[in-house]
Amino acid sequence: MEGFIVINKQDIRVVMLKNIILFISLLVFASGCANKQMLKQQIAEVIKENPQLLLDVMRENNIEVLTIVESGLDSRREKTQQDRFQEEIDNPLKPIISADRASIGNPDAPVTIVEYSDFLCPYCGKGAKVARDLVESNPEKYRLIYKHLPLKAESKKLSAVFEAIALIDKDKAFKFHDEAFKLQKELYKDPEGKVLGRILLGLDIDLDKLQEVLQSKKIAENLANDEAEAEAFGLNATPTFLINGVSIRGYVPADKFEMLIGVILEKSSQKEPVDGEVCEDCLNKM
C-alpha cells in the first residue's frame, strides 16, 4: 500500500548480524589480552548459530570477499615459494651430471646451471637465451647443462636429436640447441621434418652417423632419466633452472635471473657448517 515501507526480514537479519559482529569486534579491541580469546569465541559462536546470515553478507559483498580470497592465495603462494627456496638453500637438489652430457662453460665453474626444458615451449626459448647469454658473457663463472622435460611427442624427437648430436659432437649439440629455439615456430609446424633437416645440414653433421646413434639405448635412457629426475625434484613445468641445486621455476628476464643467482650464492655462503667442518668448495658440489 502507498505510504507503507516494505520491511525485508532478511535485510534486518543481515544488519543485525553485522551490528553484533561489529559490537563484539569493538569489545575485542577495547578489552585486555585476557578477554580477547573469550570474545573471539563469542564471535565464532554467533557465526556458527547464524551461518545463513554470514552467507548473505558474503553474497552482498562478493567482490570484496573475492579480493580477500585472492590476496590470501597470493600470500600462501608466496609463503610456499619462500619456504621452498629456503629448503633448497639448506638442502640443495642434486641432479646427476655425467661426462657424456652436453655442457658449455667452465667444468669447474662456481655456478652450475642445470636447465630442464622443452624445444617447443615458447617460454623455454626465452629462458634458454637468458641462460646461454649469461654463460657466454662469463664462461669462467658459469657452467650450463641442458636437460629435457618435453611435453609432446614432437618435442621428444627434438630432444633425442640433441642427445644424439651430443654423443657425436657436444659443441654442435648446443649449436643445434640455438638453431632449434631460433626456428621454434617453424619446427612447431614441421610434420615432414624439412626445417629439422635444414638445421642438421647447417651443422655439417654426418646424417648416417646421426641416424645410427639415434637408435642407441643411451638416448632413451638419458631422456627417461631427465624426466624421472625432474619428477623426483617436484619439477613439473618448463623452463626450470637449478642454480647450484636451487630452483628458479619459469622464465624470468636476464636482469632478474642474474639477481636471483646472486641471492642464491649469498644465501648459500651464509649457511653454517655442519659438525664444525668447513666446506671450502660447497658451491661446486652438486
Secondary structure per residue as TSV (DSSP state, phi and psi in degrees):
chain	resnum	aa	ss	phi	psi
A	1	M	-	360.0	149.7
A	2	E	T	-66.1	135.1
A	3	G	T	94.6	-9.8
A	4	F	-	-100.4	145.9
A	5	I	-	-97.1	125.8
A	6	V	-	-79.8	122.7
A	7	I	-	-100.1	122.4
A	8	N	-	-93.9	114.7
A	9	K	H	-62.2	-34.3
A	10	Q	H	-64.1	-42.1
A	11	D	H	-61.0	-39.5
A	12	I	H	-63.6	-42.9
A	13	R	H	-62.8	-41.2
A	14	V	H	-62.3	-45.6
A	15	V	H	-62.7	-42.2
A	16	M	H	-61.7	-43.7
A	17	L	H	-63.1	-43.9
A	18	K	H	-58.4	-43.7
A	19	N	H	-66.3	-40.2
A	20	I	H	-61.4	-48.3
A	21	I	H	-64.6	-41.5
A	22	L	H	-62.0	-44.2
A	23	F	H	-61.4	-47.2
A	24	I	H	-66.6	-36.6
A	25	S	H	-62.3	-41.5
A	26	L	H	-63.3	-37.2
A	27	L	H	-63.7	-37.8
A	28	V	H	-59.5	-47.2
A	29	F	H	-70.7	-29.3
A	30	A	H	-85.0	-16.7
A	31	S	S	-88.3	165.8
A	32	G	-	-76.6	171.9
A	33	C	H	-59.4	-33.8
A	34	A	H	-65.1	-30.2
A	35	N	H	-92.7	-13.2
A	36	K	H	-63.0	-42.5
A	37	Q	H	-63.5	-40.2
A	38	M	H	-64.3	-40.9
A	39	L	H	-69.2	-35.1
A	40	K	H	-61.9	-39.2
A	41	Q	H	-64.8	-37.2
A	42	Q	H	-64.1	-40.8
A	43	I	H	-61.0	-44.2
A	44	A	H	-61.7	-38.9
A	45	E	H	-67.4	-40.9
A	46	V	H	-60.6	-45.4
A	47	I	H	-65.9	-39.1
A	48	K	H	-64.1	-37.7
A	49	E	H	-78.6	-17.8
A	50	N	-	-131.1	56.3
A	51	P	H	-62.3	-35.6
A	52	Q	H	-65.9	-35.7
A	53	L	H	-65.0	-38.7
A	54	L	H	-63.8	-41.1
A	55	L	H	-62.8	-38.3
A	56	D	H	-61.5	-43.5
A	57	V	H	-62.0	-42.2
A	58	M	H	-64.5	-38.8
A	59	R	H	-66.5	-38.3
A	60	E	H	-63.3	-31.0
A	61	N	T	-120.3	42.9
A	62	N	H	-61.7	-35.0
A	63	I	H	-65.5	-45.9
A	64	E	H	-62.9	-40.7
A	65	V	H	-63.5	-44.1
A	66	L	H	-61.0	-40.8
A	67	T	H	-61.6	-41.5
A	68	I	H	-64.6	-43.6
A	69	V	H	-62.6	-46.1
A	70	E	H	-62.6	-39.4
A	71	S	H	-63.2	-40.4
A	72	G	H	-65.2	-41.0
A	73	L	H	-64.5	-41.1
A	74	D	H	-62.2	-42.5
A	75	S	H	-64.8	-41.4
A	76	R	H	-66.8	-40.3
A	77	R	H	-62.7	-43.2
A	78	E	H	-65.2	-39.9
A	79	K	H	-64.7	-40.6
A	80	T	H	-62.3	-43.2
A	81	Q	H	-64.0	-41.9
A	82	Q	H	-64.7	-41.8
A	83	D	H	-64.6	-42.2
A	84	R	H	-65.3	-41.9
A	85	F	H	-59.3	-47.0
A	86	Q	H	-66.2	-38.8
A	87	E	H	-62.1	-40.6
A	88	E	H	-75.2	-28.3
A	89	I	H	-64.1	-45.1
A	90	D	H	-72.3	-35.5
A	91	N	S	-135.2	79.3
A	92	P	-	-57.9	144.0
A	93	L	-	-65.9	148.5
A	94	K	-	-123.3	82.7
A	95	P	-	-68.9	149.1
A	96	I	-	-77.4	127.2
A	97	I	-	-122.5	106.3
A	98	S	-	-106.0	156.6
A	99	A	T	-66.1	-22.5
A	100	D	T	-82.8	-6.3
A	101	R	S	-86.6	144.5
A	102	A	-	-70.5	138.8
A	103	S	E	-150.9	159.1
A	104	I	E	-130.1	159.2
A	105	G	E	97.6	-169.8
A	106	N	-	-82.7	119.7
A	107	P	T	-57.5	-25.5
A	108	D	T	-105.2	23.8
A	109	A	-	-64.0	148.7
A	110	P	S	-70.4	-17.3
A	111	V	E	-122.7	118.5
A	112	T	E	-108.0	124.6
A	113	I	E	-108.1	119.9
A	114	V	E	-108.3	121.9
A	115	E	E	-109.0	124.4
A	116	Y	E	-103.9	120.5
A	117	S	E	-147.7	175.7
A	118	D	-	-140.9	122.4
A	119	F	T	-61.8	-19.9
A	120	L	T	-107.0	12.0
A	121	C	-	-93.4	119.8
A	122	P	H	-56.6	-42.6
A	123	Y	H	-68.9	-28.8
A	124	C	H	-65.4	-38.2
A	125	G	H	-61.4	-43.3
A	126	K	H	-67.9	-42.6
A	127	G	H	-66.7	-37.5
A	128	A	H	-62.7	-39.2
A	129	K	H	-65.4	-40.1
A	130	V	H	-60.2	-48.9
A	131	A	H	-66.5	-42.3
A	132	R	H	-62.5	-46.1
A	133	D	H	-64.4	-37.0
A	134	L	H	-63.7	-43.8
A	135	V	H	-67.7	-41.3
A	136	E	H	-65.2	-31.9
A	137	S	H	-74.5	-24.0
A	138	N	-	-150.6	71.2
A	139	P	T	-66.7	-18.5
A	140	E	T	-77.8	-27.4
A	141	K	T	-87.2	-29.1
A	142	Y	E	-120.4	147.4
A	143	R	E	-128.8	134.5
A	144	L	E	-120.0	126.2
A	145	I	E	-116.3	128.8
A	146	Y	E	-99.8	123.9
A	147	K	E	-122.6	173.4
A	148	H	E	-121.3	137.5
A	149	L	-	-140.2	63.4
A	150	P	-	-73.3	144.6
A	151	L	-	-93.6	-39.6
A	152	K	S	-115.3	165.6
A	153	A	H	-61.2	-37.7
A	154	E	H	-63.2	-36.7
A	155	S	H	-66.8	-39.0
A	156	K	H	-63.9	-35.2
A	157	K	H	-63.3	-43.4
A	158	L	H	-67.1	-37.6
A	159	S	H	-62.2	-41.7
A	160	A	H	-64.5	-40.1
A	161	V	H	-62.9	-44.3
A	162	F	H	-57.0	-47.6
A	163	E	H	-66.0	-36.5
A	164	A	H	-66.8	-43.3
A	165	I	H	-62.4	-38.2
A	166	A	H	-61.4	-34.6
A	167	L	H	-72.4	-20.2
A	168	I	H	-93.6	-48.3
A	169	D	-	-156.3	106.8
A	170	K	H	-63.4	-35.6
A	171	D	H	-63.8	-41.5
A	172	K	H	-69.7	-25.2
A	173	A	H	-61.9	-41.9
A	174	F	H	-77.2	-23.4
A	175	K	H	-67.8	-39.2
A	176	F	H	-62.9	-43.1
A	177	H	H	-52.6	-48.4
A	178	D	H	-65.9	-45.4
A	179	E	H	-68.0	-38.6
A	180	A	H	-62.9	-42.4
A	181	F	H	-71.7	-33.8
A	182	K	H	-64.9	-37.7
A	183	L	T	-104.2	28.1
A	184	Q	H	-55.4	-46.3
A	185	K	H	-62.7	-37.9
A	186	E	H	-71.2	-38.1
A	187	L	H	-65.5	-30.8
A	188	Y	H	-63.4	-27.7
A	189	K	T	-120.2	57.7
A	190	D	-	-132.3	59.6
A	191	P	T	-61.9	-28.4
A	192	E	T	-90.6	-4.5
A	193	G	-	77.2	19.0
A	194	K	H	-68.4	-41.7
A	195	V	H	-66.7	-43.0
A	196	L	H	-59.9	-43.4
A	197	G	H	-61.1	-39.6
A	198	R	H	-64.2	-39.0
A	199	I	H	-63.8	-45.0
A	200	L	H	-65.1	-39.4
A	201	L	H	-63.5	-36.9
A	202	G	H	-68.0	-22.5
A	203	L	T	-87.9	-6.0
A	204	D	T	56.4	49.6
A	205	I	-	-94.8	139.6
A	206	D	-	-69.3	104.8
A	207	L	H	-66.6	-32.2
A	208	D	H	-66.2	-42.8
A	209	K	H	-64.2	-41.5
A	210	L	H	-61.7	-44.9
A	211	Q	H	-61.5	-37.3
A	212	E	H	-65.9	-45.3
A	213	V	H	-67.7	-32.8
A	214	L	H	-60.5	-22.5
A	215	Q	T	-83.7	-5.4
A	216	S	-	-67.0	140.5
A	217	K	H	-64.5	-24.4
A	218	K	H	-61.2	-35.5
A	219	I	H	-62.4	-52.3
A	220	A	H	-61.3	-37.4
A	221	E	H	-64.6	-44.5
A	222	N	H	-61.1	-44.8
A	223	L	H	-66.1	-42.9
A	224	A	H	-65.3	-39.4
A	225	N	H	-65.6	-38.3
A	226	D	H	-62.1	-46.0
A	227	E	H	-67.1	-39.8
A	228	A	H	-66.0	-39.4
A	229	E	H	-64.7	-45.5
A	230	A	H	-60.7	-42.1
A	231	E	H	-63.6	-41.7
A	232	A	H	-62.4	-32.1
A	233	F	T	-85.3	-5.0
A	234	G	T	77.6	24.9
A	235	L	-	-95.4	118.3
A	236	N	-	-130.3	15.6
A	237	A	S	-144.5	155.6
A	238	T	S	-120.2	149.6
A	239	P	S	-82.2	154.0
A	240	T	E	-131.0	136.5
A	241	F	E	-119.6	134.4
A	242	L	E	-101.5	121.4
A	243	I	E	-105.5	102.6
A	244	N	T	49.9	38.9
A	245	G	T	89.9	1.0
A	246	V	E	-109.2	129.4
A	247	S	E	-85.6	140.0
A	248	I	E	-115.9	114.0
A	249	R	E	-104.0	118.1
A	250	G	S	98.8	168.3
A	251	Y	-	-76.5	133.3
A	252	V	-	-131.4	147.7
A	253	P	-	-60.7	161.4
A	254	A	H	-56.4	-45.1
A	255	D	H	-65.2	-40.5
A	256	K	H	-70.6	-37.0
A	257	F	H	-60.1	-47.3
A	258	E	H	-67.2	-36.3
A	259	M	H	-63.0	-43.1
A	260	L	H	-64.4	-37.4
A	261	I	H	-60.6	-43.0
A	262	G	H	-61.0	-41.3
A	263	V	H	-64.3	-42.5
A	264	I	H	-62.2	-44.8
A	265	L	H	-64.2	-40.8
A	266	E	H	-66.0	-46.5
A	267	K	H	-64.7	-39.9
A	268	S	H	-64.9	-37.4
A	269	S	H	-71.6	-17.8
A	270	Q	T	-89.4	-2.7
A	271	K	S	-65.4	139.8
A	272	E	-	-77.0	139.7
A	273	P	-	-65.7	147.9
A	274	V	G	-86.9	135.3
A	275	D	G	55.3	28.3
A	276	G	G	78.0	2.3
A	277	E	-	-94.6	134.1
A	278	V	-	-96.1	125.1
A	279	C	-	-92.4	112.2
A	280	E	T	-82.1	-11.7
A	281	D	T	-131.4	33.4
A	282	C	G	-56.8	-39.3
A	283	L	G	-70.8	-17.6
A	284	N	G	-90.0	-15.1
A	285	K	-	-88.6	130.3
A	286	M	-	-107.2	360.0
